[in-house]
Structure formats: C-alpha cells, structure tokens
Amino acid sequence: MKSNVTLFNFDGAYRTQNFYQNNQYEWIDYESMPNISLFCEKDSLRQIAEKINKLNVNGIYFLGSGNYHYMSYVLQAKIDKPYTLVLFDHHTDTLPSPSDNIISCGSWVLESLQHLPMLKKVFIIGVSEEAIHHIPDSIHNRVVLYTENSLQSDLTTITKSIIKNISTESVYISMDKDVLNKKDALTGWDHGSLQLKQMMKMVKALIQFKDIIGVDVCGEYPINPANEYLDDTKLAVIKNNRTNGVILEYVKLWTRNAERRRKLLHA
C-alpha cells in the first residue's frame, strides 16, 4: 500500500486539526453538497464517486465523522481483486437501509456485501455484545464478529486467529474511532472500550502479514456554530487530532517497512 493521504471535507472537522499538515495530502471538498449526512441518496453517491474516480484506493483516507462512513463503500467499489474487509467499529453497520435508493452510515457494510463482488468476508472488531442481533441472516456466514468483551482476553492470540482465518491475501482496513474508549477519542456516537494501542497492535499485524490495499478512518466529533467554542468540543478535537496523528504516522511507517520486506524477498 502507498502512503497517499486524502482528507474528505464533509463537515469542516479537519480544519480544526493539524495531524496531517506535515504530510503531502489531497483535500476533497463535499461541504456544499446537501442532504448527505447519515443518509445519502444513490444519485448523490454517484456524484461523490465521480469526484474521486481518478483516485487510487491504495492509500490512507480520512472520512470525517461517522455520519459519512458510507464513503468506505465508495472507496471499496474501486477494488478489482478479491479482498477482506477488517472493520474496527462499535457498530456493525449492517442494518437495512430505509430505501433501496439510500445508503446510510448504518447500512454500508450490508450494501458492500450485497453489491461489491470482490468483497469476500468482513471481520468486525470491537462491536457491542448485542451486535449478533444486527447481522441479517442473508450475510451471516460472511461476517465474523469480535465483541469488545472478547477482546479483553489474550489479544495476541486473537490477532493471530484473525490473520489465520482471513482467506484472501488482500485486506482493506476501516477504522471508526467510536470503537475506542473515550480516553483516546470522542465521537458523536456511543463508544466501545478498545484502547488505541490495542487497535494499533492489531493493525500492525495486519500490515505485516497481509497485503493492505487501503485504509480509511472516521469518527470525528460533530462541530457546528452552536458548540465549536465549548470545552467539550475543544477536548474532542485535541483527542481526535492526537489519535488521527498516531494512526497516520504508524500506518505510514509500518507500510513502508512491509514494502521494504517484500522487495527484499523478491530481490
């Protein structure tokens, strides 16, 4: 995977952060598009996709708040070889959409399994204990869940098991920061209990042992004129900026190291 950095500006969240500013990055603006938060009509989704049709999915993408996690669907639709999605999220995002003409931040994983032929399986890590009830029968055999309580045991053994059970060489990683505890991130959704260092330990192993074809990150705190000067908002920005910086720098480092190893093996 390359270390290209792209930021999608839906809500202005990244204007309040600076984690990306020492990197070369591309800024793609959707802030003027109406009616795309939480739910997005398929016509609007096509317009969004057209704006990035020249992008190579092989990079690191920051999507904004979890309201726009469906952008992961758009990015994965560009993948042209069999792959597995590894999703760090406190929610399954497999709920049926209220309409066939709408994709949502809560339905995009279901839509991906239904409509992206290259996607073979989804591993969802850090979900709530009730998550099993949110998986439709039609995709039950293509989704593997690791609940937040199950991750409290031997994380090294769990990580090895995940990697062993991924049947494809290629993996796409998606991270929603609501999977993390509130010491490491603050989002507009309820949170899980995973620690940032635990998540990054698993991400490192995936990069070491699999061909990572793309990474995306979401879970920014929703900022608006009514709350932007509140202490809670300022604290959320500080935490999320720090965590985004950790994710970006370590993913870049581990990716470079993995590329060097592959080149040496094929020299």
N, C-alpha and C positions, 0 to 999 in steps of 0.2 A: 504494500500500500504506500502511496505517496503521502507527503505531509502537507498537501494543499489545504489551506484553511479558508472556509467560506462561512460568512455570517448572513443569515436571513433576517432582515429587519421587518418584522410584522408589527411590533408594539413599542419600539424605541428602547427596549430593555438594555441593549448593548451600548447605547450612548452613555449610560451611567456606569459602565465598566471599562476597564483598560487591560484586561488579561491578554488580549490579542495584539496589542499595539506594537510589540517588539517582533512581530512576525509579519511576513508578507501575507496579506489576506484579501479576499474579494468580498465586497459588501453588495448584497442584492436586496433591493427595496420593494416591499409589498405594502408599506404602511398606508398607502392611499386606497388600497382595494377594500371595498365594503363587504360586510357580512361573511367574513371568513374565520372568525374566532369561534372555537369549539366545533362548529358545523361549517362545512364547505360544500356548496353545490358542485356537481361534477363539471359543469361548464366553467366555473371559476377555477376548479382544479386543473383543467386543461390549460387555461390561461397562465396559471402559476407554472405548470410544467413547461410550457413553451418558452418561458423566460429563462429557463435553465437547461434548455435542450442541448446546449453546447458543453455543459459541464460534464466532466468525467466523474462518476460516482466514487472513484478511487481517491478519497480524501477525508478530511475531518469537517463536519458540518455542525453549526450551532443554529438551532431552530427557533429560539425564543422561548416563550412559556409553553407549558404542557398543552395549552389550548391548540397548538399548531403541530402536535406530534404526528399528525397525519402526513406531514411533509416527508416522514420516513418512507411512507408508501410511494411517494413520487420519486424519491431517490432510488429506492429498490427496484422500481419498474424499469430502470435502465440496465439492470444486471442481466447479462446474457449467458451465464453459465450456472449450473446447479450450486446452490448455497444454502446455508443455515442461518437463521436469524437468532442471535443471542440478545435478549432484551432484558435490561435491568430496569424494573418498574414495580411500583407498589400496586399497580392495577394491571389487569390482563389486556385491556383494550380489545376485547373480543365480543363486545356487546353488539347486537344487530343494530344497524342504522335505522332511524325512524322512516327513511325513504330510500328507495333504490337510487334516487338522484342525488343523495347526500352521503358524503363521508365525514366522519367525526373523529375527534381525538380519542373517543372510546370505542370506535369500530374498525380502526385502520388495520389492526392485526388480523381480524377476521377477513376483511377485504383483501389483504395481502395473500392469505392462504387460499382464498377463493379465486383470485384473478391473476396472481403472479406465478406462472408455470415453473419458473426456475427455483422458487422457494420450496424446499423440501420439508423443513421442520422448524419449529420455533421452541426455543428454550427461554422460559420467562423466570427471572431470578429476583427474589425479594418480595414476591407478592404477599398479600394478606392471606390469612388462613382460610378465608371464605372464597378464595379465588376459584377453587374447583367448581363452584356452582355457577361461574360465569363463562364456562367453556361449553359452547354448543356441541351437541353430540356429533354433528357433521365433521368437526375438526378434532375430536377428542384424541384420536390416535396420532395426530401430527403436532401436538403441544405437550411439552414437558414442563412441569411446574416445580420450582424450588421456593417454598414459602419462607418468610422471614424467620420463623421459629426453627425451621430445619437447618438454617444457615448458622445457628448457634453452636452446632457440633463441630466436628473437625473440618474446617474449611478447605484445607489442603486435599483431603480425601475426596470431598465433594467436587472440587475443581478438577481433579484428575478424572473423576467419574464423568463429568460433563464432557470433557475433551474426548474421552474414550468413546462416548456414545454419540458424538457428532459424526455422522456418516459422510459428510461432504468435506472436501479439502478447503473450500472457500466458506468464509464466515463474514456476515455483516453484523456489527455491534451497534446497538441503540441504547442510550442511557437517558432515563428520566430521573432527574435529581430528587423526585419525591420518594424514590426508593431509599434515600439516605435519611439518617436521623437529623433532627433539627439543629444539632451542633455543627453539622457540615453543610447544610443547605436549608433554604426556606423557599417554599413554592406556594402556589395558590391552592394546593390540594392537601389531603391528609398524607401523613408521612409514614414511611417504614422505619426500620431500625438498623439497617445496614450502615456500617461505618465506611467512610471514604476509603480508608486504607484497605479494608476488606474487598471492596469493589475493585479497586485498582490492582490488588493482588490477583484477582481472577482475570481481569483484562490483560495483565501482563502475561499470564499463562496462555491465554488465547492467542495473543500476538506471537508468542514463542513457538507454539505448536501448530498453528493454523495459518492459512493464507487469508489475511484480513483484507477485504475488498472495499470497506467503507466503514466509517464511524460517525454517528450523529449524537448530539447532546441537546436536551431540552430541560425545562423546569425552571425558567426564570420567574422571579416574583412579579406579579402584575402591578405595574406602576401607572398611575393616572394623576391628573391635576389635583385630585382630592386627597391623595395620600403621599405624594412624592416627597414632601418635607417632613413626614412623620418619622419618629425614631425607629419604629419597627421596619419601615421601608428602607431606611438607611442601613440598618443592621442586615437586612436581607441582601441588599446589594453587596455589602462587604463580604458576607459569607459566600454568596454565589460567585462573585468575582474571583475570590481565592480558590474555590473549588474548580471553577472552569479553568483557571490557570494551571492547577495541578493536573487535571485531566489532559489538557492540551500539551503541556510540556512533556509529560511522561509518555503519552501515546506517541508523540513525535520521536522521543528518544528510543523507545522500545521498537518502534517501526524501523528506524534506521539500523539498529543493532540486528534485527531479524533479516533485513535486506542484505547486510554485510555477510551474515552467516550463510544465507542462500547462495550468494555469489561465490563464497569460498568453497561451498560444497560442489558447485557446478564448474569450478575453475579447471 
